[in-house]
Amino acid sequence: MRLKFFKYMPAKYALATLRTGLIKVATTADVNDPNEIMPWLSSDGSDAPRDQIESLARFWLSEKYGFISLSTSWDSNPMWGLYADKFRGMALVFDYDWETKDAKLYPVKYSAWRYHITDGELAAQRNDADPHERMLALYANKDKTWAFESEWRRMVSIDEAKANQLENGETGYFVDVNRYLNLTGVIIGPDSPATFGDIANALQGRCRDNFTVTKLCHDTRSFALQFLCRKKWLQGRWCADCSTAI
């Protein structure tokens, strides 16, 4: 079974990913909801001080793990508005073969309740290189009001990432996008000034034959989005293919 996932981004960051091959890894410091990745902690008799365990619940985890957020939806107006610069950005397209490729993608569970974990389980994860199943479940638990994101995540160890200084002076973490995901295209937002030429210049010929760029437009009769044009990269040039859906 083949699935497609989408990463909504402002145009400059999407073009930077295409140009460098690096994609930013989110940490707990980047999430919108301060309750996210904050478990319901209970004691199981651990000797660790309670205040130390509570601080580990978020700040220590941000130094150990990150994740790449993806969505199963390409036409979500809230997602274009929130994460793609109010329809001026782009969405990167990833192809995932469920049967043959182990990308370690997992769906987010939307719930009204925090994920329950004991302080001992949290402390035990500290010295392990790979996340336990309970850590994966913790990172995949979000408040039910975020369900419109239709989010899946790819867990990343911070040790595997490259640290770069961001525009605001803080440290960001990046990984080779093609090491973790199969990048197969770009969707240009309906209000984005970016062109097919901008995509080609960013790629500098570094893309597969099936790489596709789609330009969207607004449906003037409804709130839906429509295909304006779609082009494939073939033998070093763009070929129009407006009849094929994503």
C-alpha positions as CSV (number, residue, x, y, z in Angstrom):
1,M,0.0,0.0,0.0
2,R,1.4,3.4,-1.0
3,L,0.5,6.5,0.9
4,K,1.3,10.2,0.4
5,F,2.2,12.6,3.2
6,F,2.5,16.4,3.1
7,K,4.6,18.9,5.0
8,Y,3.2,22.5,5.0
9,M,5.9,25.1,5.2
10,P,6.6,28.8,4.4
11,A,8.0,29.1,0.9
12,K,11.5,30.1,1.9
13,Y,11.9,27.1,4.2
14,A,10.5,24.7,1.6
15,L,12.9,26.1,-1.0
16,A,15.7,25.8,1.5
17,T,14.9,22.1,2.0
18,L,14.9,21.6,-1.8
19,R,18.2,23.4,-2.2
20,T,20.1,21.8,0.7
21,G,18.3,18.5,1.1
22,L,17.9,19.3,4.9
23,I,14.6,19.4,6.7
24,K,14.1,20.8,10.2
25,V,13.4,18.5,13.1
26,A,10.8,19.8,15.6
27,T,11.4,19.5,19.3
28,T,9.2,20.1,22.3
29,A,10.2,23.8,22.2
30,D,8.6,24.1,18.7
31,V,5.2,22.7,19.3
32,N,2.2,25.1,19.4
33,D,0.4,23.5,22.3
34,P,2.3,23.8,25.7
35,N,0.4,20.7,26.9
36,E,1.8,18.5,24.1
37,I,4.3,15.8,25.0
38,M,3.5,16.6,28.7
39,P,2.3,13.3,30.2
40,W,0.2,12.6,33.1
41,L,3.0,11.4,35.5
42,S,2.4,9.1,38.4
43,S,5.0,7.6,40.8
44,D,6.0,4.0,40.8
45,G,8.4,4.2,43.7
46,S,11.3,5.7,41.8
47,D,14.0,7.3,44.1
48,A,14.4,10.3,41.7
49,P,13.2,13.6,43.2
50,R,9.7,14.5,42.0
51,D,10.6,18.0,40.8
52,Q,13.5,16.5,38.8
53,I,11.2,14.0,37.1
54,E,8.7,16.6,36.2
55,S,11.3,18.8,34.6
56,L,12.5,15.8,32.6
57,A,9.1,15.3,31.2
58,R,9.5,18.1,28.7
59,F,12.9,19.8,28.8
60,W,15.0,16.7,28.9
61,L,13.0,15.0,26.1
62,S,13.6,18.1,23.9
63,E,17.3,17.4,24.1
64,K,17.0,13.7,23.2
65,Y,14.2,13.4,20.6
66,G,12.7,15.3,17.8
67,F,10.2,14.5,15.1
68,I,9.1,15.4,11.6
69,S,5.4,16.3,11.3
70,L,3.5,15.3,8.3
71,S,-0.2,15.4,7.3
72,T,-2.3,13.0,5.2
73,S,-4.2,16.0,3.7
74,W,-3.0,18.3,1.0
75,D,-6.1,20.5,0.8
76,S,-6.7,21.6,4.4
77,N,-7.4,25.3,4.6
78,P,-6.5,25.5,8.3
79,M,-3.1,23.8,7.6
80,W,-2.4,26.2,4.7
81,G,-3.3,29.1,6.9
82,L,-1.4,28.0,10.0
83,Y,1.8,26.4,8.6
84,A,2.2,27.6,5.1
85,D,2.2,31.4,5.6
86,K,-1.5,31.9,4.9
87,F,-1.6,30.1,1.6
88,R,1.6,31.8,0.4
89,G,3.8,28.8,1.2
90,M,4.2,25.3,-0.1
91,A,3.6,21.7,0.9
92,L,6.4,19.1,0.3
93,V,5.0,15.8,-0.9
94,F,6.4,12.5,0.3
95,D,5.6,9.0,-1.0
96,Y,5.6,6.1,1.4
97,D,5.5,2.4,0.5
98,W,4.0,0.8,3.6
99,E,5.1,-2.7,2.7
100,T,8.6,-2.2,1.5
101,K,10.0,0.9,3.3
102,D,10.4,1.2,7.1
103,A,10.3,5.0,7.6
104,K,9.0,4.6,11.2
105,L,6.0,6.8,10.5
106,Y,3.2,6.5,13.0
107,P,-0.2,8.3,13.3
108,V,-1.0,10.8,16.0
109,K,-3.7,9.8,18.4
110,Y,-6.1,12.7,19.3
111,S,-7.5,12.4,22.8
112,A,-9.1,14.5,25.6
113,W,-6.6,12.9,28.1
114,R,-2.9,13.1,28.6
115,Y,-0.8,10.0,28.0
116,H,-0.1,8.2,31.3
117,I,3.4,7.3,32.1
118,T,5.2,6.6,35.4
119,D,8.2,8.6,36.6
120,G,10.3,5.4,36.6
121,E,9.5,4.7,33.0
122,L,10.4,8.2,32.0
123,A,13.7,8.0,33.9
124,A,14.5,4.6,32.5
125,Q,14.4,6.1,29.0
126,R,17.2,8.5,29.8
127,N,20.1,6.2,29.0
128,D,18.6,4.4,26.1
129,A,19.5,5.4,22.5
130,D,16.2,4.2,21.0
131,P,12.8,5.3,22.2
132,H,10.6,2.8,23.9
133,E,7.1,2.1,22.7
134,R,5.7,4.2,25.5
135,M,7.9,7.2,24.4
136,L,6.5,6.8,20.8
137,A,3.0,6.7,22.2
138,L,3.7,9.9,24.3
139,Y,5.0,11.8,21.3
140,A,2.0,10.6,19.3
141,N,-0.6,11.9,21.7
142,K,-2.3,15.3,21.2
143,D,-5.4,17.1,22.3
144,K,-8.4,16.1,20.3
145,T,-9.0,19.7,19.1
146,W,-5.9,19.3,16.8
147,A,-7.5,16.4,14.9
148,F,-7.9,18.6,11.8
149,E,-4.1,18.2,11.2
150,S,-4.4,14.5,10.3
151,E,-0.8,14.3,11.6
152,W,1.7,11.5,11.3
153,R,5.2,11.7,12.8
154,R,8.7,10.4,12.1
155,M,10.7,10.2,15.3
156,V,14.3,11.4,15.1
157,S,17.1,11.2,17.6
158,I,18.7,14.6,18.2
159,D,22.1,12.8,18.1
160,E,21.4,12.0,14.4
161,A,20.6,15.6,13.5
162,K,22.9,18.5,12.5
163,A,22.7,21.6,14.7
164,N,22.5,24.9,12.8
165,Q,21.9,28.4,14.0
166,L,18.5,29.8,13.2
167,E,17.6,33.4,12.1
168,N,16.5,34.2,15.7
169,G,19.9,33.0,17.1
170,E,18.5,29.8,18.6
171,T,19.7,26.3,17.6
172,G,17.7,24.3,15.2
173,Y,18.2,20.6,14.2
174,F,18.2,19.3,10.7
175,V,18.4,15.9,9.0
176,D,18.8,14.7,5.4
177,V,15.2,14.6,4.2
178,N,15.8,11.7,1.8
179,R,17.4,9.6,4.5
180,Y,14.1,9.5,6.4
181,L,11.5,10.2,3.8
182,N,11.0,9.8,0.0
183,L,10.5,13.4,-1.3
184,T,8.6,13.2,-4.6
185,G,7.1,16.6,-5.2
186,V,6.0,20.1,-4.1
187,I,2.6,21.8,-4.0
188,I,2.7,25.6,-4.5
189,G,0.1,27.5,-2.5
190,P,-2.5,29.4,-4.4
191,D,-1.2,32.8,-3.1
192,S,2.5,31.9,-3.3
193,P,4.7,34.0,-5.6
194,A,6.9,31.0,-6.2
195,T,7.1,29.6,-9.7
196,F,8.1,26.4,-11.4
197,G,11.4,28.0,-12.2
198,D,12.1,28.7,-8.5
199,I,11.6,25.0,-7.8
200,A,13.8,24.0,-10.6
201,N,16.6,26.5,-9.5
202,A,16.4,25.1,-5.9
203,L,16.6,21.5,-7.0
204,Q,19.5,22.2,-9.5
205,G,18.7,19.0,-11.3
206,R,18.7,16.9,-8.1
207,C,15.4,15.2,-8.3
208,R,13.9,11.9,-9.5
209,D,12.1,11.4,-12.8
210,N,8.8,11.2,-11.0
211,F,9.2,14.5,-9.1
212,T,6.1,16.6,-9.6
213,V,5.3,20.2,-8.9
214,T,1.6,21.3,-8.6
215,K,0.3,24.8,-8.5
216,L,-3.0,25.4,-6.7
217,C,-5.7,28.0,-7.1
218,H,-8.8,29.0,-5.1
219,D,-12.2,27.8,-6.0
220,T,-14.2,31.0,-6.4
221,R,-17.5,29.2,-5.7
222,S,-16.4,27.5,-2.5
223,F,-13.7,27.2,0.1
224,A,-12.0,24.4,-1.7
225,L,-8.6,24.3,-3.5
226,Q,-8.2,23.4,-7.1
227,F,-5.3,22.3,-9.3
228,L,-4.1,25.1,-11.5
229,C,-1.3,23.3,-13.2
230,R,0.9,20.3,-12.6
231,K,4.3,19.5,-14.1
232,K,6.6,16.6,-13.9
233,W,10.4,16.6,-14.1
234,L,11.4,14.6,-17.1
235,Q,14.8,14.4,-18.7
236,G,15.9,17.7,-17.3
237,R,12.7,19.7,-18.2
238,W,9.3,20.3,-16.9
239,C,6.4,18.6,-18.7
240,A,2.8,19.7,-18.2
241,D,0.4,17.1,-16.9
242,C,-2.6,18.8,-15.6
243,S,-5.0,15.8,-15.9
244,T,-3.4,13.7,-13.1
245,A,-4.5,14.2,-9.5
246,I,-2.2,14.0,-6.6
